[in-house]
Amino acid sequence: MDKVLVSACLVGRPVRYDGRAKTVDDALLDRWRAEGRLVVHCPEVAGGLPVPRPPAEIEPGATAADVLDGGARILTPDGDDVTAYFVAGARAALAFARERGATVAVLKESSPSCGLHEVYDGTFTGHKRVGRGVTAHLLAGNGVAVFNEHGLAAADARLRGAGDGRAQERTTS
């Protein structure tokens, strides 16, 4: 049975930088939990960051690919470089997904780890820009179908189709 890697904060675990959760109450998550499909993971905690922790953003103008290639950093508002934790967390998420048989991931939008369509712009002003977080980028680039918390129905459709022998896409919206 294909599994769903899900951001721990979305299922009520207080692992976000501010020590809180961003719980999503949805029948699909409940069904996946009952079916034993959920694989709960926080890449930032897995990468070694504490809870709570300072917020962090990808440098202005840089992408998740730049971070993973070593050409850009993820910084806190004080300028502390926390890139290594985010990269380690992304790699841990991919290893965990592979180990547990997760072919689909549902991640928290806007996070420098988990953002799928947008991330904060690196200025710590609350502004967002188009782009992916490092975990979302790494998973999508390695054959995991990635969705955000607003795409649960699409994730479920993909999950139901994944067992049919259909070709796996590298990225999804």
C-alpha positions in Angstrom: 0.0 0.0 0.0 1.4 3.4 -1.0 2.0 5.8 1.9 1.6 9.5 2.2 4.5 11.5 3.8 2.8 14.4 5.6 4.3 17.4 7.4 4.1 16.8 11.1 2.6 20.3 11.8 -0.4 19.5 9.5 -1.4 16.6 11.8 -1.2 18.5 15.0 2.3 18.1 16.1 3.8 21.4 17.6 7.0 21.3 15.6 6.9 24.7 13.7 9.5 27.3 14.4 7.1 29.0 16.8 6.4 25.8 18.7 2.9 25.5 17.3 1.1 23.2 14.8 -0.9 24.1 11.7 -3.4 21.3 12.0 -5.6 20.5 9.0 -8.9 18.9 9.9 -9.9 16.9 6.8 -11.7 13.7 6.2 -9.0 12.6 3.7 -6.3 12.8 6.3 -8.6 10.9 8.7 -9.1 8.2 6.1 -5.4 7.9 5.3 -4.7 7.6 9.0 -7.3 4.9 9.4 -5.9 3.1 6.4 -2.4 3.2 7.9 -1.0 5.3 5.0 0.3 8.3 6.9 4.0 8.7 7.4 4.4 11.8 9.6 7.7 13.8 9.4 9.1 17.2 10.1 12.2 17.8 8.0 13.4 20.7 10.1 13.3 18.7 13.3 14.8 15.7 11.6 17.6 17.9 10.3 18.5 18.8 13.9 16.6 22.1 14.6 15.0 22.6 18.0 11.4 23.6 18.8 10.9 26.5 19.1 13.6 28.1 16.9 14.1 31.4 15.0 12.3 31.7 11.7 14.4 31.0 8.7 14.1 32.0 5.0 16.0 31.2 1.8 18.2 34.1 0.8 16.6 36.7 -1.5 16.8 35.7 -5.1 17.9 32.2 -4.4 16.0 28.9 -5.0 15.8 25.6 -3.3 17.9 24.1 -6.0 20.6 26.7 -5.3 20.5 25.8 -1.6 20.8 22.0 -2.4 23.7 22.7 -4.8 25.5 24.7 -2.1 25.1 28.0 -3.9 22.7 29.7 -1.5 21.9 29.7 2.2 18.9 29.6 4.5 19.3 32.3 7.2 17.6 33.5 10.4 16.7 37.1 11.0 20.0 37.5 12.9 21.9 36.2 9.9 22.7 32.8 11.4 23.3 30.2 8.6 21.0 27.2 9.2 21.4 25.8 5.7 23.0 22.5 6.9 20.0 21.7 9.0 17.5 22.3 6.2 19.6 20.2 3.7 20.0 17.4 6.2 16.2 17.5 6.9 15.4 17.3 3.2 17.7 14.3 2.7 16.2 12.7 5.8 12.7 13.3 4.4 13.6 11.6 1.1 15.2 8.7 2.9 12.2 8.3 5.2 9.8 8.5 2.3 11.7 5.8 0.4 12.0 3.6 3.6 8.3 3.8 4.3 7.0 3.5 0.7 5.6 7.0 0.5 4.9 7.9 -3.2 2.9 11.0 -2.3 3.8 13.9 0.1 1.5 16.6 1.6 3.7 19.4 2.8 3.1 22.8 4.5 3.0 25.7 2.0 5.3 28.7 2.3 7.9 26.9 4.5 11.6 27.1 3.4 11.5 23.3 3.8 8.0 22.3 2.6 6.7 25.1 0.4 5.5 23.8 -2.9 4.4 26.9 -4.8 5.7 29.7 -2.6 8.2 30.5 0.1 8.9 33.6 2.1 11.2 36.0 0.1 14.2 36.1 2.4 13.6 39.6 3.8 11.6 38.6 6.9 8.9 41.1 6.0 6.1 38.5 5.6 6.3 38.8 1.8 6.2 35.6 -0.3 7.5 34.7 -3.7 7.0 31.9 -6.2 9.3 29.0 -5.3 9.8 25.7 -3.5 11.3 24.7 -0.2 14.3 22.4 -0.2 12.4 19.3 1.0 9.6 19.8 -1.6 12.2 20.3 -4.3 14.2 17.3 -3.4 11.2 15.0 -3.0 9.6 16.1 -6.3 13.0 15.7 -8.1 13.1 12.1 -6.9 9.8 10.9 -8.0 7.5 11.7 -5.0 4.3 13.5 -6.0 4.2 16.6 -3.8 1.1 18.5 -2.8 0.4 21.2 -0.3 -2.3 21.2 2.4 -4.7 22.8 -0.1 -4.3 19.9 -2.6 -5.5 17.0 -0.5 -8.2 15.9 -3.1 -5.5 15.9 -5.9 -3.1 14.0 -3.6 -5.8 11.4 -3.0 -6.6 11.1 -6.7 -2.9 10.6 -7.3 -2.6 8.1 -4.5 -5.5 6.1 -5.9 -3.9 6.1 -9.3 -0.4 5.3 -8.1 -1.4 1.6 -7.5 -2.7 1.2 -11.0 0.8 1.1 -12.6 0.4 4.5 -14.1 3.6 6.4 -14.7 4.8 8.5 -11.8 5.2 12.2 -12.5 8.2 14.0 -11.1 6.3 17.2 -10.1 2.7 18.1 -9.5 0.7 21.2 -8.7 
